[in-house]
Each structure stands twice: as structure tokens, then as C-alpha cells.
Amino acid sequence: MAFEQVLGVVEVRDIQRIYLYNRTAEKAEAFKKRLEDFGIWADIEVVTDVDALVEQSDIINCATQSKTPVYNGELLKPGTHVNGVGSFTHEMKEMDQIESRPYLCR
């Protein structure tokens, strides 16, 4: 679903730069190649520091099956749009609780 999430965002927003993070660097590089091969024109950078990525991003797509949060939601800047689409069971929890950050719900 991550690929389709990127396609949707670049369709409706003028995206200049895409940061990719994956706990497995090889998967992030493969995803970058897939986006480039598809014709995504934005500058795509694989990063290893998820905190820095979260702090500077305006839009975050999170599509994992992680049972623990992938990033610290306290680092989100006000107004950040978050697409969390991976967790689909009670055991999965790719994002931490957003109730403590009500600005995300405005």
C-alpha cells in the first residue's frame, strides 16, 4: 500500500522531495527504485534517521505491520498530515496514540 499512498499524494500535492525510511535499508532502496522506475519526478532520498524525517515532514505515509510505533509522534510539527494505513489488527500499532496531539485532528 505504500506505493499507492505515494502515488496518491503526488497526484494532489506539489511534492518536491520524498524521504523514505525503512528499518531495512535494502527495502527502502528497492522502494526508491520502484518509484523512480514508475516516473516519480520528486527528489527521493533514503534516510536512516526516522526522527529527523518526522521533524521536517509535512506529510507522513506510514504503511507497516509493526506492533510497535515506527516513529515518535511527539516529533510531528503542527499541521502534519499523517496517513497511517498499515495497522489493521489490535496487536499492530505503527503509530503511537494521537490523542495527546489534538492538533492532528483539526
Summary of the structure (lengths in Angstrom):
residues: 106
radius of gyration: 13.6
end to end distance: 25.2
largest distance: 39.4
contacts: 255
relative contact order: 0.17
helix: 37%
strand: 15%
